[in-house]
Each structure stands twice: as structure tokens, then as C-alpha cells.
Amino acid sequence: MKVEKCRHTVKCDADGCKNLADYYITTRGFIKNEFAFCEACLKELYAELAKLFVPRAIESHFKPDRVVKRRKNEK
Ligand SMILES: [Zn+2]
């Protein structure tokens, strides 16, 4: 799945939105097709997704060096 800048003149897929799409989400067959969204709707979608998937810093693969060093000292 990928989010790309929309290069065509298409309407936003959000129900009731009359803006032109700024970005589209390509699903490459993962879901049935592509979704096109304007920036405002995509930001709204992002805000909703952020409520579901809160990134947890402790599980991050890219820990800052100071955190790794501190952990080694604790053991
Ligand atoms: Zn929209």
C-alpha cells in the first residue's frame, strides 16, 4: 500500500466532499481499488488512524543511542 500525489483531476472519494483529490492510496490489489482524497480529508483520516495506532516509543526499532546505553548500564 502506498500514498502518492495525485496527478489527475479526480474528485475526492470522501462522501459529501466536493474538493479535488490531492493524494491517492494505491492498494495494489490488497483492497479492490484506489482511493483518492483531498488533503483535508486525508488529514482527517490520519487523525482517526492515529487514535487507533498510537506509536509506542519503547518498541521503536530506532532507539536513540542514549536510551540504548542507559539500558545496557541497567543490566
Ligand atoms: Zn475530501
N, CA, C, O and the ligand as a Tripos MOL2 file, in Angstrom:
@<TRIPOS>MOLECULE
protein
  301   299    76     0     0
PROTEIN
NO_CHARGES

@<TRIPOS>ATOM
      1 N           0.8420   -1.1870    0.0000 N.3       1 MET1
      2 CA          0.0000    0.0000    0.0000 C.3       1 MET1
      3 C           0.8830    1.2450    0.0000 C.2       1 MET1
      4 O           1.9090    1.2890    0.6780 O.2       1 MET1
      5 N           0.4780    2.2440   -0.7580 N.am      2 LYS2
      6 CA          1.3050    3.4260   -0.9130 C.3       2 LYS2
      7 C           0.4240    4.6710   -1.0700 C.2       2 LYS2
      8 O          -0.6580    4.5990   -1.6530 O.2       2 LYS2
      9 N           0.8890    5.8040   -0.5510 N.am      3 VAL3
     10 CA          0.1700    7.0630   -0.7420 C.3       3 VAL3
     11 C           0.9860    7.9090   -1.7120 C.2       3 VAL3
     12 O           2.1580    8.1870   -1.4620 O.2       3 VAL3
     13 N           0.3800    8.3120   -2.7980 N.am      4 GLU4
     14 CA          1.0880    9.1060   -3.8020 C.3       4 GLU4
     15 C           0.3290   10.3760   -4.1340 C.2       4 GLU4
     16 O          -0.8900   10.4510   -3.9770 O.2       4 GLU4
     17 N           1.0710   11.3750   -4.5950 N.am      5 LYS5
     18 CA          0.4780   12.6390   -5.0070 C.3       5 LYS5
     19 C          -0.3710   12.3880   -6.2490 C.2       5 LYS5
     20 O           0.0580   11.7120   -7.1840 O.2       5 LYS5
     21 N          -1.5690   12.9370   -6.2440 N.am      6 CYS6
     22 CA         -2.4900   12.7200   -7.3510 C.3       6 CYS6
     23 C          -2.1340   13.6300   -8.5280 C.2       6 CYS6
     24 O          -2.0580   14.8490   -8.3730 O.2       6 CYS6
     25 N          -1.9200   13.0440   -9.6830 N.am      7 ARG7
     26 CA         -1.5400   13.8300  -10.8560 C.3       7 ARG7
     27 C          -2.7130   14.0140  -11.8330 C.2       7 ARG7
     28 O          -2.5680   14.6670  -12.8660 O.2       7 ARG7
     29 N          -3.8500   13.4460  -11.5030 N.am      8 HIS8
     30 CA         -5.0060   13.5490  -12.3850 C.3       8 HIS8
     31 C          -6.0850   14.4060  -11.7330 C.2       8 HIS8
     32 O          -6.0670   14.6210  -10.5210 O.2       8 HIS8
     33 N          -6.9940   14.8770  -12.5130 N.am      9 THR9
     34 CA         -8.1010   15.6630  -11.9750 C.3       9 THR9
     35 C          -9.2490   14.7200  -11.6310 C.2       9 THR9
     36 O         -10.0800   14.3860  -12.4760 O.2       9 THR9
     37 N          -9.2710   14.3010  -10.3680 N.am     10 VAL10
     38 CA        -10.3480   13.4340   -9.8920 C.3      10 VAL10
     39 C         -10.9270   14.0050   -8.6140 C.2      10 VAL10
     40 O         -10.2570   14.7350   -7.8820 O.2      10 VAL10
     41 N         -12.1610   13.6700   -8.3580 N.am     11 LYS11
     42 CA        -12.8220   14.1610   -7.1510 C.3      11 LYS11
     43 C         -12.4000   13.3470   -5.9420 C.2      11 LYS11
     44 O         -12.0460   12.1730   -6.0550 O.2      11 LYS11
     45 N         -12.4450   13.9930   -4.7810 N.am     12 CYS12
     46 CA        -12.1660   13.3130   -3.5170 C.3      12 CYS12
     47 C         -13.2170   12.2300   -3.2910 C.2      12 CYS12
     48 O         -14.4030   12.4530   -3.5340 O.2      12 CYS12
     49 N         -12.7870   11.0600   -2.8270 N.am     13 ASP13
     50 CA        -13.6870    9.9300   -2.6270 C.3      13 ASP13
     51 C         -14.5330   10.0230   -1.3480 C.2      13 ASP13
     52 O         -15.4780    9.2550   -1.1730 O.2      13 ASP13
     53 N         -14.1960   10.9530   -0.4690 N.am     14 ALA14
     54 CA        -14.9500   11.0760    0.7760 C.3      14 ALA14
     55 C         -16.3770   11.5220    0.4720 C.2      14 ALA14
     56 O         -16.6060   12.4100   -0.3500 O.2      14 ALA14
     57 N         -17.3220   10.8950    1.1470 N.am     15 ASP15
     58 CA        -18.7280   11.1780    0.9100 C.3      15 ASP15
     59 C         -19.0570   12.6250    1.2740 C.2      15 ASP15
     60 O         -18.7800   13.0680    2.3890 O.2      15 ASP15
     61 N         -19.6410   13.3470    0.3430 N.am     16 GLY16
     62 CA        -20.0480   14.7250    0.6000 C.3      16 GLY16
     63 C         -18.9590   15.7620    0.3650 C.2      16 GLY16
     64 O         -19.2290   16.9590    0.4690 O.2      16 GLY16
     65 N         -17.7430   15.3430    0.0540 N.am     17 CYS17
     66 CA        -16.6450   16.2900   -0.1780 C.3      17 CYS17
     67 C         -16.6110   16.6570   -1.6580 C.2      17 CYS17
     68 O         -16.6790   15.7950   -2.5340 O.2      17 CYS17
     69 N         -16.5060   17.9550   -1.9110 N.am     18 LYS18
     70 CA        -16.5350   18.4070   -3.3090 C.3      18 LYS18
     71 C         -15.1580   18.8460   -3.8070 C.2      18 LYS18
     72 O         -15.0350   19.3500   -4.9230 O.2      18 LYS18
     73 N         -14.1230   18.6580   -2.9860 N.am     19 ASN19
     74 CA        -12.7690   19.0470   -3.3970 C.3      19 ASN19
     75 C         -12.2040   18.0700   -4.4220 C.2      19 ASN19
     76 O         -12.6950   16.9550   -4.5920 O.2      19 ASN19
     77 N         -11.1520   18.5330   -5.0980 N.am     20 LEU20
     78 CA        -10.4210   17.6440   -5.9900 C.3      20 LEU20
     79 C          -9.3960   16.8800   -5.1540 C.2      20 LEU20
     80 O          -8.8860   17.3880   -4.1550 O.2      20 LEU20
     81 N          -9.1110   15.6690   -5.5740 N.am     21 ALA21
     82 CA         -8.1830   14.8290   -4.8170 C.3      21 ALA21
     83 C          -6.7580   15.3410   -4.9590 C.2      21 ALA21
     84 O          -6.3230   15.7110   -6.0500 O.2      21 ALA21
     85 N          -6.0280   15.3560   -3.8320 N.am     22 ASP22
     86 CA         -4.6180   15.7470   -3.8330 C.3      22 ASP22
     87 C          -3.7100   14.5140   -3.7660 C.2      22 ASP22
     88 O          -2.5910   14.5290   -4.2790 O.2      22 ASP22
     89 N          -4.1980   13.4660   -3.1390 N.am     23 TYR23
     90 CA         -3.4100   12.2480   -2.9640 C.3      23 TYR23
     91 C          -4.2770   11.0420   -3.2650 C.2      23 TYR23
     92 O          -5.5000   11.1050   -3.1450 O.2      23 TYR23
     93 N          -3.6550    9.9580   -3.6500 N.am     24 TYR24
     94 CA         -4.4000    8.7210   -3.7440 C.3      24 TYR24
     95 C          -3.6410    7.5900   -3.0850 C.2      24 TYR24
     96 O          -2.4110    7.5770   -3.0350 O.2      24 TYR24
     97 N          -4.4070    6.6470   -2.5830 N.am     25 ILE25
     98 CA         -3.8330    5.4910   -1.8990 C.3      25 ILE25
     99 C          -3.9320    4.3170   -2.8530 C.2      25 ILE25
    100 O          -5.0260    3.8820   -3.2130 O.2      25 ILE25
    101 N          -2.7860    3.8110   -3.2560 N.am     26 THR26
    102 CA         -2.7900    2.6440   -4.1360 C.3      26 THR26
    103 C          -2.7320    1.4050   -3.2640 C.2      26 THR26
    104 O          -1.9270    1.3250   -2.3360 O.2      26 THR26
    105 N          -3.5640    0.4690   -3.5560 N.am     27 THR27
    106 CA         -3.6370   -0.7310   -2.7310 C.3      27 THR27
    107 C          -3.0390   -1.9500   -3.4360 C.2      27 THR27
    108 O          -2.8680   -3.0030   -2.8230 O.2      27 THR27
    109 N          -2.7310   -1.8070   -4.6910 N.am     28 ARG28
    110 CA         -2.1310   -2.8940   -5.4850 C.3      28 ARG28
    111 C          -2.8520   -4.2210   -5.2890 C.2      28 ARG28
    112 O          -2.2360   -5.2630   -5.0660 O.2      28 ARG28
    113 N          -4.1590   -4.1490   -5.3770 N.am     29 GLY29
    114 CA         -4.9440   -5.3770   -5.2830 C.3      29 GLY29
    115 C          -5.2120   -5.8310   -3.8640 C.2      29 GLY29
    116 O          -5.9320   -6.8070   -3.6510 O.2      29 GLY29
    117 N          -4.6400   -5.1360   -2.8850 N.am     30 PHE30
    118 CA         -4.8370   -5.5050   -1.4790 C.3      30 PHE30
    119 C          -6.3060   -5.3440   -1.0960 C.2      30 PHE30
    120 O          -6.9080   -6.2460   -0.5150 O.2      30 PHE30
    121 N          -6.8710   -4.1950   -1.4250 N.am     31 ILE31
    122 CA         -8.3130   -3.9960   -1.3490 C.3      31 ILE31
    123 C          -8.7260   -3.8730   -2.8050 C.2      31 ILE31
    124 O          -7.8760   -4.0790   -3.6710 O.2      31 ILE31
    125 N          -9.9440   -3.5580   -3.1300 N.am     32 LYS32
    126 CA        -10.3030   -3.6880   -4.5290 C.3      32 LYS32
    127 C          -9.7720   -2.5940   -5.4490 C.2      32 LYS32
    128 O          -9.6780   -2.8450   -6.6510 O.2      32 LYS32
    129 N          -9.4220   -1.4110   -4.9800 N.am     33 ASN33
    130 CA         -9.0160   -0.3640   -5.8860 C.3      33 ASN33
    131 C          -8.2050    0.7790   -5.2820 C.2      33 ASN33
    132 O          -7.5520    0.6070   -4.2530 O.2      33 ASN33
    133 N          -8.2470    1.8880   -5.8910 N.am     34 GLU34
    134 CA         -7.5050    3.0350   -5.3810 C.3      34 GLU34
    135 C          -8.4660    4.0450   -4.7760 C.2      34 GLU34
    136 O          -9.6040    4.1920   -5.2210 O.2      34 GLU34
    137 N          -7.9910    4.7240   -3.7700 N.am     35 PHE35
    138 CA         -8.8080    5.7450   -3.1250 C.3      35 PHE35
    139 C          -8.1340    7.0910   -3.3210 C.2      35 PHE35
    140 O          -6.9260    7.2260   -3.1250 O.2      35 PHE35
    141 N          -8.9170    8.0820   -3.7060 N.am     36 ALA36
    142 CA         -8.3700    9.4230   -3.9070 C.3      36 ALA36
    143 C          -8.9680   10.3430   -2.8420 C.2      36 ALA36
    144 O         -10.1780   10.3470   -2.6210 O.2      36 ALA36
    145 N          -8.1000   11.1220   -2.1860 N.am     37 PHE37
    146 CA         -8.5680   12.0330   -1.1470 C.3      37 PHE37
    147 C          -7.9500   13.4080   -1.2970 C.2      37 PHE37
    148 O          -6.8140   13.5410   -1.7500 O.2      37 PHE37
    149 N          -8.6990   14.4270   -0.9150 N.am     38 CYS38
    150 CA         -8.1310   15.7670   -0.8520 C.3      38 CYS38
    151 C          -7.3080   15.8540    0.4380 C.2      38 CYS38
    152 O          -7.4170   14.9780    1.2960 O.2      38 CYS38
    153 N          -6.5000   16.8840    0.5820 N.am     39 GLU39
    154 CA         -5.6210   16.9960    1.7390 C.3      39 GLU39
    155 C          -6.4050   17.0540    3.0570 C.2      39 GLU39
    156 O          -6.0100   16.4370    4.0460 O.2      39 GLU39
    157 N          -7.5040   17.7890    3.0650 N.am     40 ALA40
    158 CA         -8.2950   17.9420    4.2840 C.3      40 ALA40
    159 C          -8.8530   16.5940    4.7480 C.2      40 ALA40
    160 O          -8.8080   16.2770    5.9360 O.2      40 ALA40
    161 N          -9.3750   15.8080    3.8140 N.am     41 CYS41
    162 CA         -9.9480   14.5020    4.1700 C.3      41 CYS41
    163 C          -8.8610   13.5210    4.5940 C.2      41 CYS41
    164 O          -9.0690   12.7170    5.5030 O.2      41 CYS41
    165 N          -7.7030   13.5820    3.9410 N.am     42 LEU42
    166 CA         -6.6040   12.6900    4.2960 C.3      42 LEU42
    167 C          -6.0940   12.9990    5.6990 C.2      42 LEU42
    168 O          -5.7430   12.0950    6.4570 O.2      42 LEU42
    169 N          -6.0550   14.3060    6.0410 N.am     43 LYS43
    170 CA         -5.6260   14.7020    7.3890 C.3      43 LYS43
    171 C          -6.6250   14.2070    8.4320 C.2      43 LYS43
    172 O          -6.2490   13.7790    9.5230 O.2      43 LYS43
    173 N          -7.9120   14.2750    8.0690 N.am     44 GLU44
    174 CA         -8.9550   13.7960    8.9720 C.3      44 GLU44
    175 C          -8.8140   12.2840    9.1760 C.2      44 GLU44
    176 O          -8.9510   11.7780   10.2900 O.2      44 GLU44
    177 N          -8.5410   11.5820    8.0850 N.am     45 LEU45
    178 CA         -8.3370   10.1350    8.1350 C.3      45 LEU45
    179 C          -7.1230    9.8050    8.9950 C.2      45 LEU45
    180 O          -7.1500    8.8720    9.7980 O.2      45 LEU45
    181 N          -6.0690   10.5760    8.8180 N.am     46 TYR46
    182 CA         -4.8340   10.3780    9.5810 C.3      46 TYR46
    183 C          -5.0820   10.5600   11.0790 C.2      46 TYR46
    184 O          -4.5830    9.7930   11.9030 O.2      46 TYR46
    185 N          -5.8580   11.5810   11.4100 N.am     47 ALA47
    186 CA         -6.1800   11.8460   12.8120 C.3      47 ALA47
    187 C          -6.9680   10.6860   13.4110 C.2      47 ALA47
    188 O          -6.7570   10.3110   14.5650 O.2      47 ALA47
    189 N          -7.8740   10.1250   12.6220 N.am     48 GLU48
    190 CA         -8.6650    8.9950   13.0980 C.3      48 GLU48
    191 C          -7.7970    7.7500   13.2770 C.2      48 GLU48
    192 O          -7.9460    7.0200   14.2570 O.2      48 GLU48
    193 N          -6.8950    7.5120   12.3290 N.am     49 LEU49
    194 CA         -5.9920    6.3620   12.4070 C.3      49 LEU49
    195 C          -5.0520    6.4780   13.5990 C.2      49 LEU49
    196 O          -4.7170    5.4860   14.2470 O.2      49 LEU49
    197 N          -4.6330    7.7160   13.8750 N.am     50 ALA50
    198 CA         -3.7170    7.9520   14.9960 C.3      50 ALA50
    199 C          -4.3590    7.5700   16.3290 C.2      50 ALA50
    200 O          -3.6620    7.2030   17.2760 O.2      50 ALA50
    201 N          -5.6910    7.6580   16.4010 N.am     51 LYS51
    202 CA         -6.3920    7.2660   17.6280 C.3      51 LYS51
    203 C          -6.3160    5.7450   17.8160 C.2      51 LYS51
    204 O          -6.2930    5.2530   18.9450 O.2      51 LYS51
    205 N          -6.2760    5.0100   16.7020 N.am     52 LEU52
    206 CA         -6.2350    3.5510   16.7570 C.3      52 LEU52
    207 C          -4.8220    3.0190   16.9770 C.2      52 LEU52
    208 O          -4.6050    2.0870   17.7510 O.2      52 LEU52
    209 N          -3.8590    3.6380   16.2730 N.am     53 PHE53
    210 CA         -2.4960    3.1330   16.3230 C.3      53 PHE53
    211 C          -1.5600    4.1710   16.9230 C.2      53 PHE53
    212 O          -0.9990    5.0020   16.2100 O.2      53 PHE53
    213 N          -1.3980    4.1170   18.2300 N.am     54 VAL54
    214 CA         -0.5250    5.0500   18.9100 C.3      54 VAL54
    215 C           0.8920    4.4690   18.8830 C.2      54 VAL54
    216 O           1.1140    3.3770   19.4070 O.2      54 VAL54
    217 N           1.8500    5.1760   18.2830 N.am     55 PRO55
    218 CA          3.2130    4.6380   18.2610 C.3      55 PRO55
    219 C           3.8100    4.5930   19.6610 C.2      55 PRO55
    220 O           3.7350    5.5710   20.4050 O.2      55 PRO55
    221 N           4.3980    3.4650   20.0150 N.am     56 ARG56
    222 CA          4.9960    3.3190   21.3300 C.3      56 ARG56
    223 C           6.5090    3.4160   21.1970 C.2      56 ARG56
    224 O           7.1510    2.5490   20.6050 O.2      56 ARG56
    225 N           7.0600    4.4700   21.7500 N.am     57 ALA57
    226 CA          8.4890    4.7520   21.6110 C.3      57 ALA57
    227 C           9.3640    3.6020   22.0980 C.2      57 ALA57
    228 O          10.4170    3.3390   21.5190 O.2      57 ALA57
    229 N           8.9460    2.9270   23.1380 N.am     58 ILE58
    230 CA          9.7360    1.8620   23.7440 C.3      58 ILE58
    231 C           9.9280    0.6850   22.7820 C.2      58 ILE58
    232 O          10.9140   -0.0460   22.8800 O.2      58 ILE58
    233 N           8.9850    0.5050   21.8560 N.am     59 GLU59
    234 CA          9.0780   -0.6080   20.9100 C.3      59 GLU59
    235 C           9.6800   -0.1910   19.5710 C.2      59 GLU59
    236 O           9.7800   -0.9970   18.6460 O.2      59 GLU59
    237 N          10.0720    1.0580   19.4810 N.am     60 SER60
    238 CA         10.6260    1.5620   18.2410 C.3      60 SER60
    239 C          11.9300    0.8390   17.8850 C.2      60 SER60
    240 O          12.7300    0.5180   18.7650 O.2      60 SER60
    241 N          12.1310    0.5910   16.6100 N.am     61 HIS61
    242 CA         13.3500   -0.0700   16.1570 C.3      61 HIS61
    243 C          14.5200    0.8860   16.1410 C.2      61 HIS61
    244 O          15.6780    0.4680   16.1400 O.2      61 HIS61
    245 N          14.2140    2.1650   16.1280 N.am     62 PHE62
    246 CA         15.2660    3.1650   16.0520 C.3      62 PHE62
    247 C          15.3570    3.9150   17.3680 C.2      62 PHE62
    248 O          14.8640    5.0360   17.4960 O.2      62 PHE62
    249 N          15.9830    3.2920   18.3290 N.am     63 LYS63
    250 CA         16.1180    3.9300   19.6350 C.3      63 LYS63
    251 C          17.2940    4.8940   19.5970 C.2      63 LYS63
    252 O          18.3280    4.6030   18.9950 O.2      63 LYS63
    253 N          17.1300    6.0430   20.2440 N.am     64 PRO64
    254 CA         18.2710    6.9570   20.3180 C.3      64 PRO64
    255 C          19.3940    6.2860   21.1000 C.2      64 PRO64
    256 O          19.1260    5.4790   21.9900 O.2      64 PRO64
    257 N          20.6430    6.6050   20.7840 N.am     65 ASP65
    258 CA         21.8120    5.9810   21.4140 C.3      65 ASP65
    259 C          21.7850    6.0560   22.9380 C.2      65 ASP65
    260 O          22.1230    5.0930   23.6270 O.2      65 ASP65
    261 N          21.3760    7.2200   23.4540 N.am     66 ARG66
    262 CA         21.3910    7.3980   24.9120 C.3      66 ARG66
    263 C          20.4740    6.3980   25.6190 C.2      66 ARG66
    264 O          20.7830    5.9550   26.7240 O.2      66 ARG66
    265 N          19.3390    6.0340   24.9870 N.am     67 VAL67
    266 CA         18.4150    5.0730   25.5830 C.3      67 VAL67
    267 C          19.0620    3.6920   25.5900 C.2      67 VAL67
    268 O          18.9780    2.9710   26.5850 O.2      67 VAL67
    269 N          19.7060    3.3220   24.4850 N.am     68 VAL68
    270 CA         20.3680    2.0170   24.3900 C.3      68 VAL68
    271 C          21.4720    1.9170   25.4300 C.2      68 VAL68
    272 O          21.5990    0.8970   26.1080 O.2      68 VAL68
    273 N          22.2850    2.9900   25.5600 N.am     69 LYS69
    274 CA         23.3920    2.9950   26.5310 C.3      69 LYS69
    275 C          22.8650    2.8600   27.9580 C.2      69 LYS69
    276 O          23.4140    2.1130   28.7680 O.2      69 LYS69
    277 N          21.7910    3.5970   28.2490 N.am     70 ARG70
    278 CA         21.2230    3.5620   29.5960 C.3      70 ARG70
    279 C          20.7270    2.1480   29.9200 C.2      70 ARG70
    280 O          20.8910    1.6670   31.0410 O.2      70 ARG70
    281 N          20.1320    1.5050   28.9510 N.am     71 ARG71
    282 CA         19.6150    0.1500   29.1660 C.3      71 ARG71
    283 C          20.7430   -0.8470   29.4260 C.2      71 ARG71
    284 O          20.6120   -1.7400   30.2640 O.2      71 ARG71
    285 N          21.8410   -0.6890   28.7060 N.am     72 LYS72
    286 CA         22.9750   -1.5910   28.8960 C.3      72 LYS72
    287 C          23.5280   -1.4340   30.3120 C.2      72 LYS72
    288 O          23.9420   -2.4100   30.9370 O.2      72 LYS72
    289 N          23.5310   -0.1970   30.8090 N.am     73 ASN73
    290 CA         24.0290    0.0700   32.1550 C.3      73 ASN73
    291 C          23.1340   -0.5140   33.2330 C.2      73 ASN73
    292 O          23.6000   -0.8620   34.3170 O.2      73 ASN73
    293 N          21.8540   -0.6180   32.9340 N.am     74 GLU74
    294 CA         20.9040   -1.1500   33.9050 C.3      74 GLU74
    295 C          21.0780   -2.6440   34.1370 C.2      74 GLU74
    296 O          20.7680   -3.1510   35.2150 O.2      74 GLU74
    297 N          21.5680   -3.3370   33.1390 N.am     75 LYS75
    298 CA         21.6930   -4.8050   33.2540 C.3      75 LYS75
    299 C          22.8770   -5.2140   34.1140 C.2      75 LYS75
    300 O          23.1170   -6.4060   34.3080 O.2      75 LYS75
    301 ZN        -12.1230   15.4790    0.5120 Zn       76 ZN76
@<TRIPOS>BOND
     1     1     2 1
     2     2     3 1
     3     3     4 2
     4     3     5 am
     5     5     6 1
     6     6     7 1
     7     7     8 2
     8     7     9 am
     9     9    10 1
    10    10    11 1
    11    11    12 2
    12    11    13 am
    13    13    14 1
    14    14    15 1
    15    15    16 2
    16    15    17 am
    17    17    18 1
    18    18    19 1
    19    19    20 2
    20    19    21 am
    21    21    22 1
    22    22    23 1
    23    23    24 2
    24    23    25 am
    25    25    26 1
    26    26    27 1
    27    27    28 2
    28    27    29 am
    29    29    30 1
    30    30    31 1
    31    31    32 2
    32    31    33 am
    33    33    34 1
    34    34    35 1
    35    35    36 2
    36    35    37 am
    37    37    38 1
    38    38    39 1
    39    39    40 2
    40    39    41 am
    41    41    42 1
    42    42    43 1
    43    43    44 2
    44    43    45 am
    45    45    46 1
    46    46    47 1
    47    47    48 2
    48    47    49 am
    49    49    50 1
    50    50    51 1
    51    51    52 2
    52    51    53 am
    53    53    54 1
    54    54    55 1
    55    55    56 2
    56    55    57 am
    57    57    58 1
    58    58    59 1
    59    59    60 2
    60    59    61 am
    61    61    62 1
    62    62    63 1
    63    63    64 2
    64    63    65 am
    65    65    66 1
    66    66    67 1
    67    67    68 2
    68    67    69 am
    69    69    70 1
    70    70    71 1
    71    71    72 2
    72    71    73 am
    73    73    74 1
    74    74    75 1
    75    75    76 2
    76    75    77 am
    77    77    78 1
    78    78    79 1
    79    79    80 2
    80    79    81 am
    81    81    82 1
    82    82    83 1
    83    83    84 2
    84    83    85 am
    85    85    86 1
    86    86    87 1
    87    87    88 2
    88    87    89 am
    89    89    90 1
    90    90    91 1
    91    91    92 2
    92    91    93 am
    93    93    94 1
    94    94    95 1
    95    95    96 2
    96    95    97 am
    97    97    98 1
    98    98    99 1
    99    99   100 2
   100    99   101 am
   101   101   102 1
   102   102   103 1
   103   103   104 2
   104   103   105 am
   105   105   106 1
   106   106   107 1
   107   107   108 2
   108   107   109 am
   109   109   110 1
   110   110   111 1
   111   111   112 2
   112   111   113 am
   113   113   114 1
   114   114   115 1
   115   115   116 2
   116   115   117 am
   117   117   118 1
   118   118   119 1
   119   119   120 2
   120   119   121 am
   121   121   122 1
   122   122   123 1
   123   123   124 2
   124   123   125 am
   125   125   126 1
   126   126   127 1
   127   127   128 2
   128   127   129 am
   129   129   130 1
   130   130   131 1
   131   131   132 2
   132   131   133 am
   133   133   134 1
   134   134   135 1
   135   135   136 2
   136   135   137 am
   137   137   138 1
   138   138   139 1
   139   139   140 2
   140   139   141 am
   141   141   142 1
   142   142   143 1
   143   143   144 2
   144   143   145 am
   145   145   146 1
   146   146   147 1
   147   147   148 2
   148   147   149 am
   149   149   150 1
   150   150   151 1
   151   151   152 2
   152   151   153 am
   153   153   154 1
   154   154   155 1
   155   155   156 2
   156   155   157 am
   157   157   158 1
   158   158   159 1
   159   159   160 2
   160   159   161 am
   161   161   162 1
   162   162   163 1
   163   163   164 2
   164   163   165 am
   165   165   166 1
   166   166   167 1
   167   167   168 2
   168   167   169 am
   169   169   170 1
   170   170   171 1
   171   171   172 2
   172   171   173 am
   173   173   174 1
   174   174   175 1
   175   175   176 2
   176   175   177 am
   177   177   178 1
   178   178   179 1
   179   179   180 2
   180   179   181 am
   181   181   182 1
   182   182   183 1
   183   183   184 2
   184   183   185 am
   185   185   186 1
   186   186   187 1
   187   187   188 2
   188   187   189 am
   189   189   190 1
   190   190   191 1
   191   191   192 2
   192   191   193 am
   193   193   194 1
   194   194   195 1
   195   195   196 2
   196   195   197 am
   197   197   198 1
   198   198   199 1
   199   199   200 2
   200   199   201 am
   201   201   202 1
   202   202   203 1
   203   203   204 2
   204   203   205 am
   205   205   206 1
   206   206   207 1
   207   207   208 2
   208   207   209 am
   209   209   210 1
   210   210   211 1
   211   211   212 2
   212   211   213 am
   213   213   214 1
   214   214   215 1
   215   215   216 2
   216   215   217 am
   217   217   218 1
   218   218   219 1
   219   219   220 2
   220   219   221 am
   221   221   222 1
   222   222   223 1
   223   223   224 2
   224   223   225 am
   225   225   226 1
   226   226   227 1
   227   227   228 2
   228   227   229 am
   229   229   230 1
   230   230   231 1
   231   231   232 2
   232   231   233 am
   233   233   234 1
   234   234   235 1
   235   235   236 2
   236   235   237 am
   237   237   238 1
   238   238   239 1
   239   239   240 2
   240   239   241 am
   241   241   242 1
   242   242   243 1
   243   243   244 2
   244   243   245 am
   245   245   246 1
   246   246   247 1
   247   247   248 2
   248   247   249 am
   249   249   250 1
   250   250   251 1
   251   251   252 2
   252   251   253 am
   253   253   254 1
   254   254   255 1
   255   255   256 2
   256   255   257 am
   257   257   258 1
   258   258   259 1
   259   259   260 2
   260   259   261 am
   261   261   262 1
   262   262   263 1
   263   263   264 2
   264   263   265 am
   265   265   266 1
   266   266   267 1
   267   267   268 2
   268   267   269 am
   269   269   270 1
   270   270   271 1
   271   271   272 2
   272   271   273 am
   273   273   274 1
   274   274   275 1
   275   275   276 2
   276   275   277 am
   277   277   278 1
   278   278   279 1
   279   279   280 2
   280   279   281 am
   281   281   282 1
   282   282   283 1
   283   283   284 2
   284   283   285 am
   285   285   286 1
   286   286   287 1
   287   287   288 2
   288   287   289 am
   289   289   290 1
   290   290   291 1
   291   291   292 2
   292   291   293 am
   293   293   294 1
   294   294   295 1
   295   295   296 2
   296   295   297 am
   297   297   298 1
   298   298   299 1
   299   299   300 2
@<TRIPOS>SUBSTRUCTURE
     1 MET1         2 RESIDUE 1 A MET
     2 LYS2         6 RESIDUE 1 A LYS
     3 VAL3        10 RESIDUE 1 A VAL
     4 GLU4        14 RESIDUE 1 A GLU
     5 LYS5        18 RESIDUE 1 A LYS
     6 CYS6        22 RESIDUE 1 A CYS
     7 ARG7        26 RESIDUE 1 A ARG
     8 HIS8        30 RESIDUE 1 A HIS
     9 THR9        34 RESIDUE 1 A THR
    10 VAL10       38 RESIDUE 1 A VAL
    11 LYS11       42 RESIDUE 1 A LYS
    12 CYS12       46 RESIDUE 1 A CYS
    13 ASP13       50 RESIDUE 1 A ASP
    14 ALA14       54 RESIDUE 1 A ALA
    15 ASP15       58 RESIDUE 1 A ASP
    16 GLY16       62 RESIDUE 1 A GLY
    17 CYS17       66 RESIDUE 1 A CYS
    18 LYS18       70 RESIDUE 1 A LYS
    19 ASN19       74 RESIDUE 1 A ASN
    20 LEU20       78 RESIDUE 1 A LEU
    21 ALA21       82 RESIDUE 1 A ALA
    22 ASP22       86 RESIDUE 1 A ASP
    23 TYR23       90 RESIDUE 1 A TYR
    24 TYR24       94 RESIDUE 1 A TYR
    25 ILE25       98 RESIDUE 1 A ILE
    26 THR26      102 RESIDUE 1 A THR
    27 THR27      106 RESIDUE 1 A THR
    28 ARG28      110 RESIDUE 1 A ARG
    29 GLY29      114 RESIDUE 1 A GLY
    30 PHE30      118 RESIDUE 1 A PHE
    31 ILE31      122 RESIDUE 1 A ILE
    32 LYS32      126 RESIDUE 1 A LYS
    33 ASN33      130 RESIDUE 1 A ASN
    34 GLU34      134 RESIDUE 1 A GLU
    35 PHE35      138 RESIDUE 1 A PHE
    36 ALA36      142 RESIDUE 1 A ALA
    37 PHE37      146 RESIDUE 1 A PHE
    38 CYS38      150 RESIDUE 1 A CYS
    39 GLU39      154 RESIDUE 1 A GLU
    40 ALA40      158 RESIDUE 1 A ALA
    41 CYS41      162 RESIDUE 1 A CYS
    42 LEU42      166 RESIDUE 1 A LEU
    43 LYS43      170 RESIDUE 1 A LYS
    44 GLU44      174 RESIDUE 1 A GLU
    45 LEU45      178 RESIDUE 1 A LEU
    46 TYR46      182 RESIDUE 1 A TYR
    47 ALA47      186 RESIDUE 1 A ALA
    48 GLU48      190 RESIDUE 1 A GLU
    49 LEU49      194 RESIDUE 1 A LEU
    50 ALA50      198 RESIDUE 1 A ALA
    51 LYS51      202 RESIDUE 1 A LYS
    52 LEU52      206 RESIDUE 1 A LEU
    53 PHE53      210 RESIDUE 1 A PHE
    54 VAL54      214 RESIDUE 1 A VAL
    55 PRO55      218 RESIDUE 1 A PRO
    56 ARG56      222 RESIDUE 1 A ARG
    57 ALA57      226 RESIDUE 1 A ALA
    58 ILE58      230 RESIDUE 1 A ILE
    59 GLU59      234 RESIDUE 1 A GLU
    60 SER60      238 RESIDUE 1 A SER
    61 HIS61      242 RESIDUE 1 A HIS
    62 PHE62      246 RESIDUE 1 A PHE
    63 LYS63      250 RESIDUE 1 A LYS
    64 PRO64      254 RESIDUE 1 A PRO
    65 ASP65      258 RESIDUE 1 A ASP
    66 ARG66      262 RESIDUE 1 A ARG
    67 VAL67      266 RESIDUE 1 A VAL
    68 VAL68      270 RESIDUE 1 A VAL
    69 LYS69      274 RESIDUE 1 A LYS
    70 ARG70      278 RESIDUE 1 A ARG
    71 ARG71      282 RESIDUE 1 A ARG
    72 LYS72      286 RESIDUE 1 A LYS
    73 ASN73      290 RESIDUE 1 A ASN
    74 GLU74      294 RESIDUE 1 A GLU
    75 LYS75      298 RESIDUE 1 A LYS
    76 ZN76       301 GROUP 0 **** ****
